[in-house]
Amino acid sequence: MSMLKDPSSKYRAFQPINLPDRQWPSRTITEVPVWCSSDLRDGNQSLIEPMDPARKLRFFKTLVAVGLKQIEVAFPSASQTDFDFVRTLIEDGHIPEDVTIQVLTQARADLIERTFESVRGAKKVIIHVYNATAPSFRRIVFKQDKQGVTDIAVNAAKLIKQLAAEQPDTLWTFQYSPEIFTSTELDFAVQVCDAVLDVWQPTPENKVILNLPATVEVSTPNIYADQIEWFCRHISRRDSVLVSLHTHNDRGTGVAATELGLMAGADRVEGCLFGNGERTGNVDLVNVALNMYTQGLHPGLDFSDIDAVRKVVEECNQLPVHPRHPYVGDLVHTAFSGSHQDAIRKGFAQQDPNGIWEVPYLPIDPADIGRSYEAVIRVNSQSGKGGITYLLEQEYGISLPRRMQIEFSQVVQGETDRLGLELTAAQIHGLLEKEYLQATSPYALIRHRLQEENGTSAVDVEVLNQGNTLHWRGLGKGPLEALVAGLPVAVEIMDYHEHAIGSGTNAKAAAYVEVRLDGGRPVHGLGIDENLTTASFRALFSALNRALRQAEAQAA
């Protein structure tokens, strides 16, 4: 098979919405929406290996720390694991007073009842029910006409209202989604939603959420905005409804569709941190929120330490964040081009700390989200034999992780500025040794002993500190975790990489560790040894010593 010469023979263009007096194009976003994270439900069900309860709880606590007040935590009727997780949140007191959990159910009586069982005893709950309303689903999947689809929604709404009344100690919010909204006839979408509202009888003081998902993106973002504005104009009880957006990213325009949907009158946004989700993902809540921030509107979410948030998301999802991902990618605050670097440096030099941000090429001050601008000089093979990474890899078999490339380039930059010359591969390697491999103060690793039993590692290390011999001991799930547990200072490992140098009997292991001390700026360490564990220990000591020296210099 190959691409068709005439795709119109297979694909149908989406018809525009008849809305000649549309208002959204002349509007701007001036109010912050209600945010709802679907990471633990929509994001979790899309993972190759769904999160276990420990990872889900860690993720939940991160969402709370960021400031999210509505969190869709599970699809409780889908699995015992999800059901049990909801019970754990409630019974173990993990839900703060100002946070409302949301649970999803299909519009089936047995699943709705199971869902209500899962949230028994919770203080505040959003019950989110859905059924598909689009013509293709009515015809192909459910074999139902419009009345049949409406009846499914109405019967579910009646049962939800009844079951909620049986648990009066919980503050309930009802939410309905006409799934595949973007492909549903607008008048029918309104008809179904109005039928649900007739059952639930919302008021301005007790609103219902109508969630309008772009379950699949079908056209350009302006079409979605037209659909949202049309819906907002025609739905009954508009003052008693929160119109919610739930955009996916099939066409790569989830963020744009969400922003235009807010301009079109929506009140609420559902999505995932950094855009995880089914197929091409859900809208990226961080992206939308920080876009607002750069326009002078605080989103009400706190990404002051965005790298720490990314670390949790990557570890829980077991998916990497792309290096070019807006705001958080490894390379988004990095300039390779000399002209870009020059403009940015001049911008920083003239920037008033208390004035409007006007640094060229940087739409946000990296410091606001716990990051920094890094000018990377000659680090890729495209720049010829002067490329730092290229030379180290070709000449010495050393492959620096991306963020370490950025960090080490600053060391090389300082030396080239001092000498006024381009460095040779040997000089660059010498700088790497001096900066990382010889970072043995204040703590030098002398020897270590490792015992492993039943998945637990016990480490005993002998350390030299200012002429004194110290012994540190620690336990952990692996050697590196055990070593960290035995350190006299609090260290957080942000990243770890390893690879072989050479092959056969002469092979060595290179280990790279990125750490933070007390929430400070991440610092890298490098260790090389015939033994991988020893190399990783040396890398940790390298990072620890460099971090301690930097902290001491900053304090001075």
Secondary structure, DSSP 4 states (H G I P E B T S, - for coil): ----S-GGGT-PPPPPP--TT--GGG----SPPEEEE-IIIIIHHTSSSPPPHHHHHHHHHHHHHHT-SEEEEE-TTT-HHHHHHHHHHHHTT-S-TT-EEEEEEES-HHHHHHHHHHTTT-SEEEEEEEEE-SHHIIIIIS---HHHHHHHHHHHHHHHHHHHHT-TTSEEEEEEEEESGGGS-HHHHHHHHHHHHHHH--BTTBPEEEEEEESS--S-HHHHHHHHHHHHHHSSSGGGEEEEEEEB-TTS-HHHHHHHHHHTT--EEEEBGGG--STT-B-BHHHHHHHHHTTT---S---TTHHHHHHHHHHHHT-PPPTTSTTTSTTTTEE-SHHHHHHHHHHHHH--TTS----TT-SS-GGGGT---EE--S-SGGGGGG-HHHHHHHHH-----HHHHHHHHHHHHHHHHHHTSPPPHHHHHHHHIIIIIT--SS-EEEEEEEEEETTEEEEEEEEEETTEEEEEEEEESSHHHHHHHHSSS-EEEEEEEEEEES-GGG-EEEEEEEEEETT---EEEEEEESSHHHHHHHHHHHHHHHHHHHHHHHH-
